[in-house]
């Protein structure tokens, strides 16, 4: 049995991961956003069914709450074997239409939140001589895309941080993995941050609407459990991968990006956005 902290378990990847890990017998501390009732019924039902899940309210931008939670886990469970940084937010908006305040807030949630928790768990993992850190990024962390540029920037930051961190902590028996999903049926699509400032350019809105429609047209049937199983493998596998792409779109997109120069990829981004793939 491992003791695992998983963030963002109200729905989607976090909820699925909490279930998968708890079903294998891990003690999961599943965080949920305070004062956000969305998805609470499902994680509470999983806990009520007898699975070893402890629900813990946490806003990852709250430094004091994060420190208190990690201290609580170590006090109650005696150790912390794995951290899954999953909590995150996204936006569909042209860069010019994202305010500096919103961009900063997105980095606080998507990058500084995970960084904070990593720094909190590392002393315990070093003392144990072992630990697993899984950062849930996105295919967009490797494959640059337009119309969600601020989100993409946060995921590139997570990816870069993860590779450097992996080298720094390897000698302590700590392994770091990036999980890069493609498009899946999660609640994040219903919570996309809208543009937060008006550029006065209607074309931005037209293109963003096309991207959102295309994105929503392909999510049906894409079960987030596939991502949870990848996270499980990163935690419990003998040789966890540095990065795993989950979903055919993420895998194929990454392969295509590897085969193209930066100039070629830049030309791809100039084409009409996000179309549903042929069956």
Long-range contacts (C-beta under 8 A, 24 or more apart in sequence): 1-25, 1-26, 1-27, 1-52, 2-26, 2-27, 2-81, 2-82, 2-235, 2-236, 3-27, 3-29, 3-73, 3-77, 3-78, 3-79, 3-80, 3-81, 3-82, 4-28, 4-29, 4-80, 4-81, 4-82, 4-83, 4-84, 4-235, 5-29, 5-31, 5-69, 5-70, 5-73, 5-80, 5-82, 5-83, 5-84, 5-117, 5-121, 6-30, 6-31, 6-84, 6-86, 7-31, 7-58, 7-60, 7-84, 7-85, 7-86, 7-87, 7-113, 7-114, 7-117, 8-32, 8-33, 8-86, 8-87, 8-88, 9-39, 9-43, 9-55, 9-86, 10-36, 10-38, 10-39, 10-40, 10-43, 10-187, 11-38, 11-39, 11-42, 11-186, 11-187, 12-39, 12-184, 12-186, 12-187, 12-188, 12-224, 13-86, 13-136, 13-181, 13-184, 13-186, 13-224, 13-227, 13-228, 13-231, 14-84, 14-86, 14-87, 15-39, 15-42, 15-43, 15-46, 15-224, 16-223, 16-224, 16-225, 16-227, 16-228, 17-84, 17-86, 17-227, 17-228, 17-231, 17-232, 18-43, 18-46, 18-53, 19-46, 19-51, 19-228, 20-225, 20-228, 20-229, 20-231, 20-232, 21-228, 21-231, 21-232, 21-235, 22-46, 22-51, 22-52, 22-53, 23-51, 24-232, 24-236, 25-52, 26-52, 26-235, 27-52, 27-54, 27-77, 28-52, 28-53, 28-54, 29-54, 29-56, 29-69, 29-73, 29-77, 30-54, 30-55, 30-56, 31-55, 31-56, 31-57, 31-58, 31-60, 31-69, 31-87, 32-56, 32-57, 32-58, 33-57, 33-58, 33-59, 33-87, 34-58, 34-59, 38-187, 39-187, 58-87, 60-87, 60-109, 60-113, 60-114, 60-116, 60-117, 61-108, 61-109, 61-112, 61-113, 63-116, 66-113, 66-116, 66-117, 66-120, 67-120, 70-117, 70-120, 70-121, 70-124, 74-124, 79-124, 79-128, 80-121, 80-124, 80-125, 80-131, 81-125, 81-128, 81-130, 81-131, 81-132, 81-235, 82-131, 82-132, 82-133, 82-134, 82-235, 83-117, 83-118, 83-121, 83-131, 83-132, 83-133, 83-134, 84-134, 84-136, 84-231, 84-235, 85-113, 85-114, 85-117, 85-118, 85-133, 85-134, 85-135, 85-136, 85-158, 86-136, 86-231, 87-113, 88-136, 88-154, 88-188, 89-151, 89-188, 89-191, 89-193, 90-148, 90-151, 90-188, 90-191, 90-192, 90-193, 91-148, 91-150, 91-151, 91-192, 91-193, 91-194, 91-195, 92-147, 92-148, 92-192, 92-193, 92-194, 92-208, 92-211, 92-212, 92-215, 93-147, 93-148, 93-150, 93-193, 93-194, 93-195, 93-196, 93-204, 93-208, 94-146, 94-147, 94-149, 94-195, 94-199, 94-201, 94-204, 94-207, 94-208, 95-149, 95-150, 96-197, 96-199, 96-201, 96-204, 97-195, 97-196, 97-197, 97-198, 97-199, 97-204, 98-149, 98-150, 98-195, 98-196, 98-197, 99-196, 99-197, 101-196, 102-150, 102-193, 102-196, 103-150, 106-150, 106-151, 106-154, 106-193, 107-153, 107-154, 107-157, 110-151, 110-154, 110-155, 110-157, 110-158, 111-154, 111-157, 111-158, 111-161, 114-158, 114-161, 115-161, 118-165, 122-169, 122-174, 125-169, 125-172, 125-173, 125-174, 126-169, 126-172, 126-174, 128-173, 129-172, 129-173, 130-173, 130-174, 131-169, 131-172, 131-173, 131-174, 131-175, 132-174, 132-175, 132-176, 132-177, 132-234, 132-235, 132-240, 133-162, 133-165, 133-174, 133-175, 133-176, 133-177, 134-176, 134-177, 134-178, 134-179, 134-231, 134-234, 134-235, 135-161, 135-162, 135-176, 135-177, 135-178, 135-179, 136-179, 136-181, 136-227, 136-231, 137-162, 137-178, 137-179, 137-180, 138-180, 138-181, 138-250, 139-180, 139-181, 139-182, 139-245, 139-247, 139-249, 139-250, 139-253, 139-254, 141-178, 141-180, 142-180, 142-243, 142-245, 142-254, 142-257, 143-250, 143-253, 143-254, 143-256, 143-257, 144-265, 144-269, 145-269, 146-269, 146-273, 147-207, 147-208, 147-211, 147-273, 147-274, 148-211, 159-243, 162-243, 163-242, 166-242, 175-240, 176-242, 177-234, 177-240, 177-241, 177-242, 177-243, 177-244, 178-242, 178-243, 178-244, 179-227, 179-230, 179-231, 179-234, 179-243, 179-244, 179-246, 180-243, 180-244, 180-245, 180-246, 180-250, 180-254, 181-224, 181-227, 181-245, 181-246, 181-247, 181-250, 182-222, 182-245, 182-246, 182-247, 182-248, 182-249, 182-250, 182-251, 182-253, 183-215, 183-218, 183-219, 183-222, 183-247, 183-249, 184-219, 184-222, 184-223, 184-224, 184-226, 184-227, 184-247, 185-219, 185-220, 185-221, 185-222, 185-223, 185-224, 186-219, 186-224, 189-215, 189-216, 189-219, 207-273, 210-272, 210-273, 210-274, 211-273, 211-274, 214-273, 214-274, 214-275, 214-276, 215-274, 217-276, 218-249, 218-276, 218-277, 222-247, 249-277
